[in-house]
């Protein structure tokens, strides 16, 4: 039994209302404890006086596992040459900037103080492979959201007007079978509509084959997630991503949940108006006002940052439309079984491009105009808006108004003139950054023992040297502990450990399998029992990782 003491740090722990208080933190066998037992000796002590202490950061939306991520890696061999000077025994050959390999992803996250990341779009038919990739990502806790809403079985249920109870059973069965922690919709019904030659599908437009609208899909699935007691609200990639004027669709999508919890993801891409000569403008103020008023709505921003990246999405309808804009000029658009599809298009965001520059400003406007940091989340929709390694730069933009305005002065002048960013004085505090990157993601996903530093919490702890340059501060923490193990010192990996896998297991009527099994036999290339992932197999996929199954809330 080991007892570690971190002495004299300035603790910022929003989940417990602690804001820059000098405290000692004790860790016993991977858990934070109140203090030593009688006669118990401290086995290791770290003097962190004057240092900022937070829990490990949590990325609640990052594409780090699954088929489209692998396609992105394969499409960009030039992105994976790597720097020979950075190759060590720990990193081996894993590298890449826009879409790093599994090893590099884990190390780079940990080096920035992140101890968990969640894959937001696990295609159920591909869940096993996604878990294997996440399991190969060292140090991080992982989990994912299963994609529904364009799968043939669900749309058949909707078209047949099956009751909510049957749909709830199917959703619960999917969560159990795929070992995921939430449900994701990508372009509700739109991935399916693309297969029937529809090239757009607005919120109240019917799928040509099933006769179902995106609004109906959002309504039914948000109800299912709520009824099942799943902590993570329905995760929605709304219709019309990237389309000028899509703000009305986004606001309508919020209303489709009918007051139930709903999470709008990468909302920057869904916050566009049609004002101005170019018929493209910021609708960030309307989006922020709606979030401020609708307490059932949360959102992550999906901030774009300038430079080379790759866009990888289940929304093949959008990616088909964007393929001609690829940089370099290549793309993959594909259908997948009866479930969904995906599209991968490399892209380079340019600060002198009017659209890209205004997108950059729109994301920052949303961050600064949403009042409650518990309901807006720091993401770049890695790698779609930018690689996750740009988070320290994004934090500096939010915390330093003079730096933000200096950057604003360098972008396309027409975009700058269309933006309200210069008039926004807000600067995020360290406390607010800790909310949006730690406490709030843990609360949203239902991670009761993560995202805080109270006794009983997992000892995921990050120690920063105070630095007025917030980018420098957040890109290189002094110490990072994962489950009580020191894994990073001065921004460098010193030990590799295995993270945990998070999942939910809501109850359901097992008779639903009497409908699912014959469907698999007729339409799928795998049998139903081979589709399901057992607990033992999941842990084996993770190289011996521990499964943490989170309880569902009792409702009704």
C-alpha positions, -999 to 999 in steps of 0.1 A, spaced: 0 0 0 14 34 -11 6 69 1 16 99 -20 14 135 -8 13 165 -30 21 194 -7 10 230 -9 -6 232 -43 -31 258 -54 -61 236 -60 -88 245 -86 -116 220 -83 -149 234 -96 -169 202 -90 -164 209 -53 -164 247 -54 -127 250 -47 -110 280 -65 -73 285 -60 -71 272 -24 -38 260 -10 -43 223 0 -24 191 3 -36 161 -17 -31 125 -6 -32 95 -29 -35 59 -18 -34 31 -43 -47 52 -72 -74 71 -53 -75 105 -36 -80 101 2 -86 126 30 -52 120 46 -30 93 62 -43 67 86 -28 66 121 9 56 119 7 54 81 39 66 64 41 87 33 60 68 6 65 97 -19 61 135 -15 60 162 -41 65 198 -30 42 217 -54 39 250 -35 28 278 -58 18 254 -85 -18 252 -101 -34 218 -94 -64 205 -114 -79 171 -121 -70 154 -154 -86 170 -184 -113 151 -203 -119 155 -241 -156 146 -245 -154 146 -284 -123 135 -302 -121 111 -331 -93 87 -319 -107 53 -329 -127 37 -356 -127 31 -394 -127 67 -406 -97 76 -384 -77 47 -399 -87 59 -434 -75 94 -426 -41 79 -414 -38 59 -446 -47 88 -468 -20 110 -454 13 91 -454 30 125 -457 16 134 -423 32 103 -407 68 107 -416 75 120 -381 105 137 -367 134 112 -361 146 134 -332 113 128 -314 113 90 -318 120 72 -285 114 38 -271 81 51 -258 68 66 -291 81 38 -313 70 46 -349 36 62 -340 34 97 -353 13 121 -373 1 156 -369 -36 157 -381 -44 121 -375 -17 107 -352 -15 70 -345 -28 54 -313 4 56 -294 12 92 -304 -24 102 -295 -22 88 -260 13 103 -253 4 138 -267 -28 140 -248 -11 130 -215 17 154 -221 -9 182 -222 -26 170 -190 -54 150 -205 -63 117 -189 -95 107 -208 -109 111 -244 -141 99 -258 -147 87 -294 -179 104 -305 -190 83 -334 -186 45 -330 -204 27 -358 -220 -3 -340 -209 -27 -367 -174 -14 -363 -174 -11 -325 -149 -40 -319 -123 -24 -341 -129 10 -325 -124 -4 -290 -92 -22 -301 -78 12 -313 -88 30 -282 -74 1 -262 -41 6 -280 -41 43 -270 -20 44 -239 -26 62 -206 -60 76 -215 -94 64 -202 -116 59 -232 -152 53 -242 -175 61 -271 -209 70 -284 -227 45 -306 -241 60 -339 -278 55 -345 -304 74 -365 -294 64 -401 -293 26 -395 -318 5 -415 -331 -14 -385 -340 18 -365 -355 35 -396 -376 4 -402 -389 6 -367 -397 43 -371 -415 36 -405 -435 8 -389 -445 32 -361 -432 9 -334 -438 23 -299 -412 42 -278 -407 12 -255 -395 -10 -284 -372 17 -296 -358 22 -260 -351 -16 -260 -332 -14 -292 -312 16 -280 -304 -1 -248 -295 -33 -266 -271 -13 -288 -254 3 -259 -249 -31 -242 -237 -48 -274 -212 -21 -284 -200 -13 -248 -205 24 -253 -214 52 -229 -238 72 -251 -258 76 -283 -248 98 -313 -268 109 -343 -249 121 -374 -271 141 -398 -303 124 -386 -315 101 -414 -292 119 -438 -266 93 -442 -294 69 -452 -310 95 -475 -277 98 -493 -279 62 -503 -312 69 -520 -296 98 -540 -308 126 -518 -281 152 -515 -297 172 -487 -321 165 -459 -334 194 -438 -350 190 -403 -385 186 -415 -378 169 -449 -387 133 -453 -362 105 -461 -372 95 -496 -374 58 -487 -385 56 -451 -406 88 -450 -391 98 -416 -378 133 -408 -347 143 -389 -369 160 -363 -387 128 -356 -354 109 -352 -341 135 -327 -373 135 -307 -375 97 -304 -338 91 -297 -336 119 -271 -366 104 -254 -350 69 -255 -317 81 -239 -336 100 -212 -360 71 -205 -331 46 -201 -314 68 -175 -282 73 -196 -263 102 -181 -248 114 -214 -275 133 -233 -282 125 -269 -251 137 -289 -263 154 -321 -245 163 -352 -273 183 -367 -285 184 -403 -270 209 -429 -235 210 -414 -215 238 -431 -244 252 -451 -250 290 -450 -282 297 -432 -281 265 -411 -287 284 -379 -325 278 -383 -319 241 -386 -298 241 -355 -323 260 -334 -350 237 -347 -329 207 -337 -327 221 -301 -365 223 -301 -369 188 -314 -358 174 -281 -389 190 -265 -372 200 -234 -352 168 -228 -314 170 -225 -297 173 -258 -260 180 -267 -253 198 -300 -218 189 -312 -192 210 -331 -218 237 -331 -196 262 -348 -202 243 -381 -240 248 -375 -240 285 -367 -241 302 -400 -263 330 -414 -267 344 -450 -260 381 -445 -236 401 -465 -225 402 -501 -211 366 -499 -243 353 -482 -223 338 -454 -223 354 -419 -220 346 -382 -252 335 -364 -232 329 -332 -253 355 -312 -285 336 -320 -270 303 -311 -255 316 -278 -288 332 -269 -306 299 -274 -281 280 -253 -283 306 -226 -321 303 -225 -326 266 -230 -311 249 -199 -316 214 -214 -291 222 -242 -253 218 -240 -228 221 -268 -192 217 -278 -178 242 -302 -156 224 -327 -133 254 -330 -114 256 -362 -77 267 -361 -56 276 -390 -34 250 -407 -34 216 -422 -58 189 -409 -81 162 -422 -119 161 -420 -133 127 -410 -170 123 -405 -198 98 -407 -217 125 -426 -210 112 -461 -236 136 -476 -215 166 -464 -182 151 -472 -193 143 -508 -202 179 -512 -168 190 -497 -146 166 -517 -137 191 -544 -123 214 -517 -98 188 -504 -63 199 -498 -44 179 -508 -70 169 -535 -81 134 -524 -110 120 -506 -128 88 -496 -166 86 -495 -182 52 -486 -212 34 -474 -210 9 -445 -233 -22 -443 -268 -12 -434 -257 13 -407 -242 45 -420 -213 57 -441 -182 80 -438 -162 105 -457 -126 116 -453 -113 148 -469 -80 165 -461 -83 202 -456 -62 233 -448 -78 262 -430 -64 295 -442 -65 328 -422 -68 348 -454 -97 328 -468 -129 347 -460 -150 316 -450 -122 300 -429 -115 332 -411 -151 338 -403 -155 302 -391 -126 309 -367 -143 340 -354 -177 323 -351 -163 296 -328 -147 321 -305 -179 342 -305 -198 312 -292 -173 305 -265 -174 341 -253 -212 346 -256 -224 314 -239 -227 325 -202 -224 291 -185 -190 273 -188 -208 241 -175 -227 240 -208 -201 247 -234 -171 225 -240 -137 230 -254 -132 209 -286 -119 212 -321 -138 181 -332 -104 166 -336 -92 164 -364 -120 182 -383 -115 217 -370 -79 212 -359 -58 185 -342 -63 182 -304 -27 193 -299 -39 229 -306 -59 230 -273 -33 251 -254 -34 277 -282 -72 278 -281 -71 282 -243 -49 312 -247 -73 327 -272 -101 324 -246 -80 337 -217 -61 365 -233 -82 392 -250 -52 412 -262 -37 381 -279 -71 372 -294 -75 407 -308 -39 406 -322 -48 374 -340 -81 389 -352 -61 418 -368 -43 393 -390 -72 375 -406 -91 382 -438 -102 418 -434 -137 412 -449 -142 384 -423 -130 406 -395 -155 433 -405 -183 407 -404 -173 395 -369 -184 408 -335 -153 393 -319 -134 426 -313 -162 439 -291 -162 409 -268 -142 417 -237 -146 384 -218 -115 365 -207 -119 330 -193 -105 324 -158 -85 293 -148 -116 283 -128 -138 284 -160 -112 265 -180 -112 238 -153 -150 236 -156 -152 232 -193 -122 208 -196 -127 188 -164 -157 191 -142 -183 197 -169 -173 168 -192 -173 144 -162 -207 156 -152 -221 154 -187 -209 119 -194 -216 106 -159 -181 100 -146 -187 103 -109 -151 96 -99 -134 117 -126 -131 154 -131 -126 164 -95 -102 161 -66 -123 151 -36 -116 120 -15 -128 89 -34 -119 103 -68 -95 86 -92 -61 102 -88 -60 118 -122 -41 149 -112 -23 176 -132 2 201 -118 10 233 -138 36 260 -133 18 294 -132 26 312 -165 11 344 -179 15 328 -213 -14 304 -210 -5 285 -241 29 276 -228 14 268 -194 -12 243 -207 10 226 -234 35 214 -208 24 206 -173 50 199 -147 35 167 -134 6 144 -146 -6 115 -125 -29 88 -140 -47 67 -114 -20 77 -89 9 68 -112 33 96 -123 32 94 -161 45 129 -172 72 151 -158 80 185 -173 59 177 -204 76 144 -211 63 108 -207 81 90 -179 58 60 -175 32 43 -197 1 29 -180 -32 14 -193 -63 35 -190 -99 23 -183 -129 18 -206 -162 35 -197 -196 21 -207 -232 21 -196 -255 -10 -194 -291 1 -193 -317 -26 -188 -339 -38 -216 -364 -65 -226 -343 -93 -240 -372 -103 -264 -360 -75 -287 -333 -100 -299 -361 -120 -315 -364 -92 -340 -328 -83 -342 -314 -118 -348 -333 -126 -380 -325 -91 -393 -288 -99 -389 -291 -132 -406 -308 -116 -436 -289 -84 -441 -256 -83 -422 -223 -100 -429 -219 -110 -392 -243 -128 -369 -259 -111 -340 -240 -130 -313 -207 -122 -330 -217 -85 -332 -220 -83 -294 -188 -75 -274 -185 -93 -240 -169 -77 -209 -139 -101 -211 -133 -94 -248 -136 -56 -242 -108 -58 -216 -87 -80 -238 -92 -54 -267 -78 -28 -242 -47 -48 -235 -60 -56 -200 -78 -23 -193 -104 -22 -166 -141 -19 -176 -159 8 -156 -197 3 -160 -217 34 -150 -251 31 -135 -281 45 -152 -304 69 -134 -338 58 -123 -365 79 -140 -402 79 -142 
